[in-house]
Amino acid sequence: MLGLEARLISDDQLLVHADRDGIKGRAPDTIRGFLELRYAGIVQLPAVDEAMLHAVATLVPPDEKQRLPRENEVFQLTERIALPLLRIPAWSRNPLSLALALLKSRASFDV
């Protein structure tokens, strides 16, 4: 396999919870193992039951005026739990490359 290994957790919805090991996500039972491929349909793929979450990615719309994110920006999951927030331009041709570069630039994340 080339590059980094990836596994499907969930598409479109993610159920998030915290335990003593960290913040985890899993798919709702009704969509576990299904992935929408735009213009191709819905396919069934192997999926992990649950995975540790290290960051939250959000798409930036093309008309966004603010070009630079706030320093150390986080996504607040609950009052006490936050994850680093990655802003990915919706028009990016290589969103995964951009997300990995952003993660690698943060000292607390080891890619």
C-alpha positions as CSV (number, residue, x, y, z in Angstrom):
1,M,0.0,0.0,0.0
2,L,1.2,3.5,-0.8
3,G,1.0,6.4,1.6
4,L,-1.0,6.3,4.8
5,E,-3.7,3.7,5.5
6,A,-7.2,5.0,5.9
7,R,-10.4,3.2,7.0
8,L,-14.0,4.3,6.8
9,I,-15.6,5.3,10.1
10,S,-18.7,7.0,8.9
11,D,-20.1,9.2,6.0
12,D,-22.2,12.2,6.7
13,Q,-22.9,11.5,10.4
14,L,-20.6,10.6,13.3
15,L,-21.6,9.8,16.9
16,V,-19.0,11.1,19.3
17,H,-18.2,10.2,22.9
18,A,-15.4,10.5,25.3
19,D,-14.0,7.8,27.6
20,R,-10.8,7.4,29.6
21,D,-8.8,6.7,26.4
22,G,-9.9,9.9,24.6
23,I,-12.5,11.1,22.1
24,K,-14.0,8.5,19.8
25,G,-16.4,8.4,16.9
26,R,-18.6,5.7,15.4
27,A,-21.2,5.5,12.7
28,P,-24.9,5.3,13.4
29,D,-26.1,1.7,12.9
30,T,-28.3,2.7,9.9
31,I,-25.4,3.9,7.8
32,R,-22.4,1.9,9.1
33,G,-20.3,0.6,6.1
34,F,-22.0,2.8,3.5
35,L,-20.3,5.6,1.6
36,E,-21.8,8.0,-0.9
37,L,-19.6,8.5,-4.0
38,R,-20.8,11.6,-5.6
39,Y,-22.3,11.0,-9.1
40,A,-21.7,7.3,-8.7
41,G,-24.1,6.2,-5.9
42,I,-23.9,4.6,-2.5
43,V,-21.4,1.8,-2.0
44,Q,-20.8,-0.6,0.8
45,L,-17.2,-0.8,2.2
46,P,-15.5,-2.3,5.2
47,A,-15.7,0.1,8.2
48,V,-14.2,0.2,11.6
49,D,-16.6,0.1,14.5
50,E,-15.0,3.0,16.3
51,A,-11.9,5.2,16.1
52,M,-10.0,7.8,18.1
53,L,-10.6,11.4,16.9
54,H,-7.7,13.8,16.7
55,A,-9.1,16.8,14.8
56,V,-12.2,18.2,13.2
57,A,-12.2,19.2,9.5
58,T,-14.7,21.7,8.1
59,L,-15.1,22.9,4.5
60,V,-14.5,26.6,3.8
61,P,-17.0,28.0,1.2
62,P,-15.6,29.7,-1.9
63,D,-16.9,33.1,-0.9
64,E,-15.2,33.1,2.6
65,K,-13.4,36.4,3.1
66,Q,-11.2,35.4,6.0
67,R,-8.1,33.7,4.5
68,L,-6.2,33.0,7.7
69,P,-7.6,30.9,10.6
70,R,-7.3,32.0,14.2
71,E,-4.2,30.7,15.9
72,N,-4.8,27.3,17.6
73,E,-8.4,27.2,16.5
74,V,-10.5,24.4,18.0
75,F,-13.9,22.9,17.6
76,Q,-15.8,22.9,20.9
77,L,-17.5,19.5,21.2
78,T,-18.7,20.1,24.7
79,E,-18.0,22.7,27.4
80,R,-14.9,20.7,28.4
81,I,-13.9,18.9,25.2
82,A,-12.4,20.5,22.1
83,L,-10.4,19.2,19.1
84,P,-8.1,21.1,16.7
85,L,-10.1,22.6,13.9
86,L,-8.8,22.3,10.3
87,R,-10.4,24.6,7.7
88,I,-10.2,23.0,4.2
89,P,-11.2,25.0,1.2
90,A,-14.2,23.4,-0.6
91,W,-12.5,24.0,-3.9
92,S,-9.2,22.3,-3.0
93,R,-8.0,19.7,-5.5
94,N,-6.1,17.8,-2.8
95,P,-8.0,18.2,0.5
96,L,-6.3,15.2,2.1
97,S,-2.8,16.6,1.4
98,L,-3.8,19.9,2.9
99,A,-5.3,18.3,6.0
100,L,-2.2,16.2,6.6
101,A,0.1,19.3,6.1
102,L,-2.0,21.2,8.7
103,L,-1.9,18.3,11.2
104,K,1.8,17.7,10.7
105,S,2.5,21.4,11.4
106,R,1.0,21.0,14.9
107,A,3.5,19.7,17.4
108,S,0.9,17.6,19.3
109,F,0.0,15.4,16.3
110,D,2.3,12.8,14.9
111,V,1.5,11.8,11.2
